[in-house]
Amino acid sequence: MGEQLDPRVQKELEKLNETSLVINDLENKLNETRNEYRYALSDSTTQMNIVLKKLGDCVNKARPFYDAKHAAHIAQVETQQAAVRFERAVSMHTAAREMVSVAEQGMENGADSKDTAWQEMLNHATVKVNEAEIERLASDKEHREKMEVFKKAEAHMNTLQRKLKMNILKSKKYFDLKNHSNTRILALVNAVKEAETKLIKAKREYSQALKNLESISNSIHETRKQLGTREEGVGAEDEPEVTEMACPPLPPKVDVPVAAPRKQVPKKRSNEVVLSVAQLSRSLPES
């Protein structure tokens, strides 16, 4: 029967197989998504050029309005984010002030003047109040600045809308198609990035499994090496010394067939062998 596979090795091998399948699947999906992105980009460009030729100069005349509209939208989003930051800072500042109030009341009502718990709590709460106050002032300033930028961008957009009203209406089909294409392409770009991130993660897991296998293999090899050395030492303790053993008596006459050698052995060497056996026979006691 073959040697039983180490459970740790079996686990890492299964992980390697699973990760390999995941990597293959992710690579296929990534290639498909990239091809879809290239097709969408090419297709949208073709369609927009066709519409642009049909509509004429109204598209370029209305473009400043749509650029201003996009800038106003970005300014609005940044203003909303700044407002959220300011509200969070106000909430943190309020909570820190309440903590200070609780600590002060605890110190006033505390009977044991040696108890420093309330003092430590007050110090901690005071630090939090100062930090929250700094954040509140900074976020309030940022929110005011973003709000001002948004108001200007919105006003500029409204001015262009009134000025370019006819061109905006005529070119609406082109810019609607552009927005739809941008949304589609952006979704594909995000899908490509997501697939790339998953693929990188899977390859890292595969590499880690290989490293684990190598570490386990080295550990098993080292363990076997140590066990082999220990077994060799134990056997050496029981090994008798050949020089101190008595030579056993020779058995009665035994006929041993000897095959004729292919090459002739020198006569001197044969005589030495026979003489040695005869001498050994005379030196041993009879059984």
C-alpha positions as MATLAB code, in Angstrom:
seq = 'MGEQLDPRVQKELEKLNETSLVINDLENKLNETRNEYRYALSDSTTQMNIVLKKLGDCVNKARPFYDAKHAAHIAQVETQQAAVRFERAVSMHTAAREMVSVAEQGMENGADSKDTAWQEMLNHATVKVNEAEIERLASDKEHREKMEVFKKAEAHMNTLQRKLKMNILKSKKYFDLKNHSNTRILALVNAVKEAETKLIKAKREYSQALKNLESISNSIHETRKQLGTREEGVGAEDEPEVTEMACPPLPPKVDVPVAAPRKQVPKKRSNEVVLSVAQLSRSLPES';
ca = [
       0.000    0.000    0.000;
       1.222    3.534   -0.697;
       2.110    6.016    1.980;
      -0.891    7.933    3.342;
      -1.029   11.555    2.184;
      -0.544   14.185    4.872;
      -3.901   15.928    5.640;
      -2.244   19.342    5.388;
      -0.973   18.532    1.913;
      -4.401   17.266    0.868;
      -6.008   20.500    2.090;
      -3.587   22.724    0.195;
      -3.897   20.617   -2.956;
      -7.675   20.994   -2.854;
      -7.262   24.731   -2.376;
      -4.925   24.863   -5.365;
      -7.429   23.032   -7.555;
     -10.316   25.238   -6.457;
      -8.328   28.443   -6.878;
      -7.117   27.331  -10.306;
     -10.706   26.892  -11.464;
     -11.633   30.312  -10.061;
      -8.679   31.928  -11.840;
      -9.634   30.379  -15.171;
     -13.228   31.512  -14.775;
     -12.219   35.059  -13.791;
      -9.792   35.334  -16.705;
     -12.530   34.306  -19.125;
     -14.977   36.803  -17.623;
     -12.348   39.540  -17.674;
     -11.618   38.958  -21.354;
     -15.338   38.969  -22.162;
     -15.883   42.214  -20.226;
     -12.932   43.887  -21.925;
     -14.212   42.866  -25.339;
     -17.661   44.154  -24.450;
     -16.135   47.452  -23.307;
     -14.212   47.855  -26.568;
     -17.328   47.106  -28.597;
     -19.465   49.524  -26.566;
     -16.879   52.280  -26.937;
     -16.615   51.789  -30.666;
     -20.367   51.442  -31.153;
     -21.226   54.543  -29.133;
     -18.621   56.605  -30.971;
     -20.050   55.518  -34.324;
     -23.641   56.293  -33.349;
     -22.754   59.693  -31.879;
     -20.864   60.680  -35.026;
     -23.898   59.744  -37.149;
     -26.228   61.873  -34.995;
     -23.709   64.715  -34.928;
     -23.633   64.878  -38.722;
     -27.423   64.952  -38.872;
     -27.880   67.725  -36.283;
     -25.117   70.024  -37.461;
     -23.770   73.075  -35.588;
     -26.436   73.092  -32.865;
     -24.480   70.448  -30.952;
     -21.336   72.561  -30.655;
     -23.385   75.666  -29.853;
     -25.250   73.893  -27.041;
     -22.139   72.180  -25.630;
     -21.232   75.019  -23.171;
     -24.599   74.572  -21.458;
     -24.102   70.836  -20.961;
     -20.560   71.425  -19.693;
     -21.919   73.949  -17.198;
     -24.668   71.524  -16.224;
     -22.070   68.823  -15.522;
     -19.968   71.238  -13.444;
     -23.036   72.274  -11.439;
     -23.851   68.633  -10.747;
     -20.336   67.970   -9.433;
     -20.514   71.085   -7.243;
     -23.860   69.944   -5.874;
     -22.485   66.506   -4.935;
     -19.473   68.060   -3.201;
     -21.762   70.429   -1.301;
     -23.855   67.526   -0.080;
     -20.748   65.660    1.074;
     -19.532   68.733    2.962;
     -22.949   69.060    4.604;
     -22.773   65.459    5.811;
     -19.309   66.073    7.254;
     -20.557   69.191    9.067;
     -23.561   67.369   10.534;
     -21.318   64.563   11.784;
     -18.950   67.087   13.398;
     -21.837   68.840   15.139;
     -23.109   65.521   16.472;
     -19.658   64.577   17.800;
     -19.270   67.991   19.424;
     -22.649   67.687   21.153;
     -21.845   64.192   22.467;
     -18.462   65.344   23.777;
     -20.044   68.288   25.614;
     -22.569   65.954   27.220;
     -19.716   63.715   28.369;
     -18.034   66.728   29.973;
     -21.263   67.595   31.766;
     -21.620   64.063   33.118;
     -18.008   64.040   34.339;
     -18.409   67.391   36.078;
     -21.557   66.221   37.856;
     -19.811   63.030   38.902;
     -16.939   64.995   40.420;
     -19.328   67.283   42.309;
     -21.355   64.390   43.718;
     -18.390   62.103   44.372;
     -17.712   61.489   48.073;
     -14.199   60.099   47.621;
     -11.836   62.880   46.650;
      -9.046   60.368   46.013;
     -10.999   58.663   43.213;
      -9.421   59.896   39.936;
     -11.858   58.094   37.597;
     -14.115   61.127   37.170;
     -11.123   63.419   36.648;
      -9.741   61.128   33.941;
     -13.151   60.995   32.290;
     -13.378   64.808   32.378;
      -9.936   65.194   30.831;
     -10.787   62.715   28.095;
     -14.119   64.418   27.387;
     -12.470   67.834   27.277;
      -9.992   66.616   24.663;
     -12.872   65.221   22.609;
     -14.726   68.540   22.829;
     -11.699   70.433   21.558;
     -11.161   67.992   18.686;
     -14.860   68.071   17.764;
     -14.862   71.873   17.859;
     -11.936   72.039   15.442;
     -13.656   69.584   13.101;
     -16.953   71.462   13.357;
     -15.368   74.786   12.416;
     -13.393   73.259    9.536;
     -16.390   71.383    8.128;
     -18.587   74.459    8.465;
     -16.060   76.490    6.490;
     -15.804   73.815    3.811;
     -19.589   73.561    3.528;
     -19.922   77.322    3.057;
     -17.235   77.344    0.355;
     -18.779   74.401   -1.523;
     -22.207   76.005   -1.297;
     -20.858   79.201   -2.823;
     -19.239   77.272   -5.702;
     -22.482   75.433   -6.337;
     -24.523   78.617   -6.400;
     -22.204   80.176   -8.967;
     -22.188   77.038  -11.130;
     -25.967   76.819  -10.997;
     -26.361   80.479  -11.902;
     -23.985   80.109  -14.856;
     -25.907   77.051  -16.065;
     -29.232   78.887  -15.884;
     -27.808   81.818  -17.837;
     -26.603   79.552  -20.621;
     -29.897   77.698  -20.649;
     -31.788   80.902  -21.371;
     -29.246   82.047  -23.930;
     -28.959   78.758  -25.838;
     -32.502   77.513  -25.505;
     -33.105   76.689  -29.178;
     -29.768   74.964  -29.701;
     -30.292   72.967  -26.511;
     -33.619   71.656  -27.771;
     -32.250   70.750  -31.195;
     -29.200   68.942  -29.826;
     -31.035   67.095  -27.049;
     -30.971   63.794  -28.949;
     -27.173   63.877  -29.241;
     -26.489   64.653  -25.579;
     -29.074   62.121  -24.386;
     -27.270   59.484  -26.460;
     -23.966   60.666  -25.025;
     -25.213   60.348  -21.442;
     -26.574   56.872  -22.131;
     -23.299   55.778  -23.724;
     -21.235   57.213  -20.872;
     -23.357   55.383  -18.320;
     -22.987   52.117  -20.202;
     -19.225   52.507  -20.658;
     -18.709   53.536  -17.030;
     -20.528   50.411  -15.873;
     -18.256   48.270  -18.055;
     -15.160   50.043  -16.744;
     -16.249   49.286  -13.190;
     -16.920   45.671  -14.165;
     -13.409   45.361  -15.608;
     -11.864   46.826  -12.458;
     -13.903   44.486  -10.269;
     -12.879   41.446  -12.318;
      -9.223   42.515  -12.188;
      -9.402   42.920   -8.409;
     -10.938   39.464   -7.968;
      -8.359   37.936  -10.298;
      -5.475   39.490   -8.379;
      -6.934   38.174   -5.115;
      -7.352   34.655   -6.529;
      -3.780   34.618   -7.845;
      -2.507   35.694   -4.433;
      -4.429   32.842   -2.800;
      -2.968   30.397   -5.340;
       0.539   31.673   -4.658;
      -0.019   31.408   -0.905;
      -1.204   27.812   -1.286;
       1.991   26.978   -3.186;
       4.065   28.532   -0.432;
       2.137   26.562    2.173;
       2.779   23.343    0.254;
       6.476   24.107    0.082;
       6.586   24.834    3.820;
       4.720   21.607    4.635;
       7.024   19.613    2.358;
      10.097   21.029    4.081;
       8.588   20.270    7.477;
       7.822   16.663    6.523;
      11.295   16.203    5.081;
      12.921   17.587    8.236;
      10.769   15.377   10.466;
      11.669   12.258    8.480;
      15.321   13.226    8.603;
      15.229   13.537   12.387;
      13.362   10.241   12.790;
      15.861    8.487   10.526;
      18.793    9.779   12.585;
      17.130    8.686   15.845;
      16.386    5.164   14.550;
      19.960    4.780   13.322;
      21.286    5.677   16.788;
      19.001    3.157   18.540;
      20.094    0.316   16.272;
      23.754    1.109   16.851;
      23.334    0.588   20.617;
      22.310   -3.053   20.156;
      24.899   -3.879   17.476;
      27.430   -6.469   18.870;
      31.127   -6.042   18.436;
      32.378   -8.534   15.850;
      35.836   -8.775   17.365;
      34.489  -10.036   20.704;
      32.100  -12.693   19.396;
      33.085  -16.359   19.547;
      33.163  -18.051   16.178;
      30.424  -20.737   16.022;
      31.470  -24.362   15.411;
      31.497  -25.538   11.866;
      28.667  -27.879   10.895;
      29.380  -31.434    9.725;
      30.600  -31.910    6.215;
      28.408  -30.050    3.763;
      28.752  -30.385    0.049;
      28.332  -26.991   -1.546;
      28.159  -26.946   -5.323;
      30.426  -24.339   -6.788;
      29.936  -23.041  -10.300;
      32.961  -23.073  -12.508;
      34.290  -19.548  -12.962;
      34.322  -18.033  -16.376;
      37.819  -16.710  -15.908;
      40.641  -18.847  -14.566;
      41.629  -17.937  -10.989;
      45.351  -17.894  -10.265;
      46.520  -21.124   -8.554;
      48.274  -19.279   -5.766;
      45.066  -17.570   -4.652;
      43.184  -20.934   -4.658;
      45.823  -22.586   -2.476;
      45.627  -19.709   -0.019;
      41.889  -20.149    0.305;
      42.094  -23.936    0.841;
      44.890  -23.543    3.361;
      42.948  -20.963    5.289;
      39.889  -23.233    5.547;
      42.021  -26.213    6.627;
      43.784  -24.168    9.266;
      40.445  -22.872   10.534;
      39.097  -26.448   10.750;
      42.046  -27.663   12.855;
      41.834  -24.677   15.206;
      38.134  -25.194   16.077;
      36.954  -27.817   18.614;
      35.087  -30.830   17.294;
      31.344  -30.794   17.856;
];
